[in-house]
Amino acid sequence: MTANPAPTIAPTRASASPALEAKQVHRRFGSVRAVDGVDLRIERGEVVALLGPNGAGKTTLLDIALGFTAPSSGTISILGRDPVHAVGAGHASAVLQVGGLLDDLTVAETVKMVAACHLAPLPVDTVLARAGLTALAGRRVSTCSGGERQRLRFALAILTGPELLFLDEPTAGMDVRARADFWTTMHAEAERGRTIVFATHYLTEASDFADRIVLMREGRIHAEGTVAELTASRTRTLTCTWTGTDAEAFAREHGAQVVGATGGEPTFTTEDSDALAAAILTTGVGHDLRIARASLDDVFLDLTAQEQP
């Protein structure tokens, strides 16, 4: 039997309440500041990626948002409610990196067992279909791959039809095909109007899937915005076939820098690629210009490089 498509999610509370709002949230473990003064507002319907190196505070921030741990100071609300109440009422849920799955149960038995713990769960067949698990319903969990187990955790997370879904490194350990299939499913959830917040190490996932990216380091938010916004203020590179005499002197004269040269083609870095290109073309010192803007990889590498002593 084919499950009916799920309707677009309707907010259960006033639309003025954001999906998540954190104000000066701190979480300390002894002398370690895992989260260090985070201010963050995520509107309903957004898809937001938390991006950062290991130890950046992403998972701790998600734990606070889910009510698993309380902030040392500051406040956080989920859909206008305390995190514990929002999760307890089924308005927010999570797909975590690991989770207690019973190997001896089948996929369908697992979903049915957890569904029995909720007051008004979605139909099991519907949940299995949305998670792409219908064909695997009779398979024992012990024989499921890492990607299939993660899909099962996703199925359990959407049993209550939550408005807000947290994903903590959701595709860690998946192969390329499993990762692509998982994000196809997440795209469908986003199109239904679900708010999705995910922590990831994969820059491609953040770039391709998120409406907004939040870059974290050492427990703090260091930058946030769309990929275009995060890369717009970075330096750009310009490469050309050089016919002049001294590329480095030319670069200094025009506020640029030569960072390499291959086969008579110097590569310049500059904050004003248009002005540098105009100078090269009008003076006739180069041709065949190629200009490239900074990528999210460049922004991320700059961020992590700041951690080095």
Protein Blocks (a to p, Z undefined) as FASTA:
>chain_A
ZZddddddddfbdfklcfbdcehiacdehjacfbgoiacdddehiacdddddehilmmmm
mmmmnopaccfbdcddeehiafklmmmnopaccddfbdcddfkbcfklmmmmmmmmpmbd
cdfklmmmmnopmmmmmpcfklpcfklmmmmmmmmmmmnopabdcdehklgoiafklmmm
mmmmmmmmmmnopacddddfblklmmmmpmbdcddeehiafbgcdfklmmmmpccddddd
dfbfblmlmmmmnopacfbdeehiacdddfblmlmmmmmmmnopaghiacddddfklmmm
mmmmmmpZZ
